[in-house]
């Protein structure tokens, strides 16, 4: 499922998403978070329905947010006293 989502992201954004995907399915209630970690996502979506319908929903939402994917190309990782930049989208 994650590979399908990455393919949708790549198609919508025109770039390869290399960040983390947090996906949950609880009896047809889907939730997805994209970002550096589960608690600071730059995109969080939820949907109730089948896997096929969820993927259609994601495709539509990703295409609506195409520009925001480009602007969210980096996330900050706090590591002790230094800040490291981790790329989220590889252009």
C-alpha positions as CSV (number, residue, x, y, z in Angstrom):
1,X,0.0,0.0,0.0
2,X,2.8,2.4,0.8
3,X,4.3,1.8,-2.7
4,X,1.0,2.8,-4.2
5,X,0.8,5.9,-2.2
6,X,4.4,6.9,-3.1
7,X,3.5,6.4,-6.8
8,X,0.5,8.7,-6.4
9,X,2.6,11.3,-4.6
10,X,5.2,11.1,-7.4
11,X,2.6,11.5,-10.1
12,X,0.9,14.5,-8.3
13,X,4.0,16.4,-7.2
14,X,6.2,15.6,-10.2
15,X,8.9,14.6,-7.8
16,X,9.9,11.6,-5.7
17,X,8.6,11.7,-2.1
18,X,11.3,10.3,0.2
19,X,9.8,11.3,3.6
20,X,7.9,9.0,6.0
21,X,4.4,7.8,5.5
22,X,2.3,6.9,8.5
23,X,-0.7,4.9,7.4
24,X,-3.5,3.4,9.6
25,X,-6.5,1.4,8.6
26,X,-9.1,0.6,11.3
27,X,-11.9,-1.4,9.7
28,X,-12.2,0.9,6.7
29,X,-11.3,4.1,8.4
30,X,-8.1,5.2,6.8
31,X,-5.7,7.9,8.1
32,X,-2.4,9.0,6.6
33,X,0.2,11.4,7.8
34,X,3.2,12.6,5.8
35,X,6.2,14.2,7.4
36,X,9.3,13.8,9.4
37,X,7.5,12.0,12.2
38,X,4.0,11.0,13.2
39,X,3.5,14.0,15.6
40,X,4.5,16.8,13.2
41,X,3.0,15.9,9.8
42,X,2.9,18.5,7.1
43,X,-0.1,16.7,5.7
44,X,-2.7,14.6,7.5
45,X,-5.8,13.1,5.9
46,X,-8.6,10.7,6.9
47,X,-11.2,8.8,4.8
48,X,-13.8,6.2,5.4
49,X,-14.3,3.6,2.7
50,X,-12.6,0.9,0.7
51,X,-8.9,0.8,-0.2
52,X,-9.6,1.5,-3.8
53,X,-11.8,4.6,-2.9
54,X,-9.1,5.7,-0.4
55,X,-6.5,5.7,-3.1
56,X,-8.8,7.7,-5.5
57,X,-9.4,10.2,-2.6
58,X,-5.6,10.5,-2.0
59,X,-4.9,11.0,-5.7
60,X,-7.5,13.9,-5.8
61,X,-6.1,15.5,-2.6
62,X,-2.5,15.2,-3.6
63,X,-3.2,16.9,-6.9
64,X,-5.0,19.7,-5.1
65,X,-2.0,20.2,-2.9
66,X,0.7,20.0,-5.6
67,X,2.2,23.4,-4.9
68,X,2.3,22.8,-1.2
69,X,4.4,19.7,-1.8
70,X,7.0,21.8,-3.5
71,X,7.1,24.4,-0.7
72,X,7.4,21.7,2.0
73,X,10.5,20.2,0.5
74,X,12.5,20.2,3.7
75,X,11.9,19.3,7.3
76,X,14.1,20.2,10.3
77,X,15.5,17.4,12.5
78,X,16.5,18.6,15.9
79,X,19.5,16.5,17.0
80,X,21.0,17.7,20.3
81,X,22.4,21.2,19.7
82,X,22.4,21.1,15.9
83,X,19.7,21.3,13.3
84,X,20.0,19.0,10.3
85,X,17.8,19.4,7.2
86,X,16.2,16.2,5.9
87,X,14.8,16.4,2.4
88,X,11.2,15.3,2.1
89,X,10.8,15.5,-1.7
90,X,13.6,14.8,-4.1
91,X,13.2,17.0,-7.2
